[in-house]
Amino acid sequence: MNDTGTPDRAPGTGPPAEAPILRPHETTENGPMTTWTARPETADDIPAVRDILLGAFPTEAEAAIVDALRADPKAWIDGLSMVAAASDGTPAGYALLTRCHVDGAPALALAPCAVLPSAQRAGAGSAAIRAALAAAQAGGENLVLVLGHADYYPRFGFTPASRFGIRAPFDVPDEAMMAMALDDTRPIPAGTIQYPAAFGV
């Protein structure tokens, strides 16, 4: 989310050349961050995930994309749809990694990321993102891509994708299209990102 509380959007949910580049909205400005339990979503979490997405975004587009990704066996990877739950078990943050490709080689797309408005600035989004990246690394994945705010995602290890020779399939500021290698001993493919069909790009 950006400073107005608008969360990061998924590719294809608006005109790419005009879409704002946003960041999840968590800081320690309001005191210590809350402790969150981040875990893969279960079937019981699906309604709560939808509520997070509907609460965080101004339209139903991101919720519809996540529903479409769940139904796409070529995109969906079990264990990489992550929720951050409060102490009472209620999910408040969400981060999703799905299969994409760079010049035909497998990679992961981080999108969407969202936090309930009531839980912003408390670390729920960061917890979900870190857990998703850790699960991806444990599962043998390597390249992760994100379109987002350059002031936020570098804290997780992201750098401009152009440094790897990777580009988006639409016009976007260089600093906003980012990539990260989970294992820097492995080769990184270069070329154009191919997103799952659900993203509409």
N, C-alpha and C positions, 0 to 999 in steps of 0.2 A: 504494500500500500504506500501511497505517497503521503505527504504531510496533511492532506485533507481526508485521509482515511480511505482512499481508493486503492484496492488491491491490484496486484499484478494480474494482467489479463493473459489469456492463452492466445497463441497465434491464431489469426483468422477470425477473431471476434469483433473486428472492426477494420476499417481501411488501414492496412499496414503503414502507409506513408503518413497517416494522420494520427495513428494511435499514440496516446501518451506513453512514455516509458516510466513505469511506476515501480515502487518498492514496497515490500511488506513493512508495516508500520509498527515496529517494536523498538523501544528505546528504554533506557532506565531513567528517563526524565521524571517519572512519577514514583520513583523509589525502586527498591530491589525487584528484580524480575521474579515472577511466580515460578514455582517448580511445576513442570509439566511431565506427564508420562506419555512418551511418544511410542506408538505401536502401529503395526499394520491394521488397516481397517478390517472389520469383520462384516458379515452380512447384516448384522444388527446395527452397524454404524451408518449404513447407507442413507437412511433418512436424516441423520444428524449431519452427515457430510453435505447433503443437499441444502440443509438449513444454513450451514456455514457459508456455502457458495451464494445462496440467495440473499443472505444478510450482508455479505461483503461486496457483492457486485450490484450494479444498478439494473441489470437485466438478467434473464434466465439463461443467457447464452453459455456461460461457463458451466452451469449445472447440466445443460443439455450436452455439452462436449464431453463431460465426465461420464454421463450415461452412455454416450455413443462409444467412448473408449472402452468402458467395461464390456461392451458387447462385441468388441473387435479383438479376436484372439491373436491377431498379428501385432497389435499395439499393447494390449494389457499384459502386465507382468505381475503375477500374484506376489504380494509382499512389498510392493513399491508404491502403494497408495497408503499414505501415512497420516494418522491423526495424532494430535497432541491433546491429551485429556487432562482436565483439572482434577483436583484431589477427590472429587465426588464421582469421577469417571466420565463426566460429560465432555465430549469432544468440543474443542474451541478453535483449534488450528488445523490446517490441512495442507499437505504438499503431495503432488503426484508426479511420478516418473513413469513415462511410457516409452515404448520402442519407437525410435525414429532411425534415420539412416543418414550417413554422409557419404555421398558418391557410392551408394550401395552397401557401405560397411555399417554394421550395427552401432547405434549410439542410443542415448536416452535424452528425452526432452523433459525438463522440469517446468510443468505448467498444468493447471493453475496452482497458485499458492494463495491461501486465503485465511483470514482470521475473523471470528465473530466480532462485530463492533464493540461488544461489551468486554472483550478480552484483548483489545489492541494495547500496544505498548507494554506488554507483559511477557513477551518471549515465546508465545505459543507457535507463531509461524516459524521462528528460528528452530525451535525444538523439532517441529515436524520436518523441516528441510534437512537438518543434520541427521535425523534418524533415517530419512529416505536415502540420503547419500551413503550412510554407513551400511544400510541394507544392500544397496546396489554394489558397493565395494565387496561386501561379504559374498555376494552372489556372482562375483567374477566379472562384473561390468567395468567399463573403463571410462569412456567418453560421455560427459554430461553437458548438455547445452541449455542455456536459459536466455530468454529475452527479457531484460529487466533493467533496473536502475543501477548504474555503474557505481553509485555510492553505497550500495547495499550488498550486492552479491560477492564482491571480492572478499568479504569477511569469511566466506565459506571456501574460498580458494579459486573462484572464477576470475578469468582474465579475458580480454577481448578475443573472440574466436578468430579474428583475422590473423592473429599471431600463429595460429595453427594452419592457416590457409583455408579456413572454413567460413562460408558466407550463408546468409539467409536467402530464401527464395523470393524475397521482396526487399524493397528499399528500407533500410533501418540505419540509424546512426551507428557508426563502428563501435563505439564504446558500450552500446546497449546489447549487442549480440555477443554473448559470452560463452566460454567453454572451460571445462576443467577435466583434467586427466586424473582418475582415481589411482592409477598405477603408472608412474612416469617412466617405467622401464619398458612399457609396451608402445608400439607404434600408434600414431594418431592419423586417421585418414584425413585427407584434405578434399575440399570440394563443396558442393551445395547441399544444404540440409533438405532432406525429404521428410516432411511431417506426416503423421497418420492422417488418413482421410477425414477423421472427425474434426480436425482443426480447420479444414476448408481452405488450405493454402497449397 
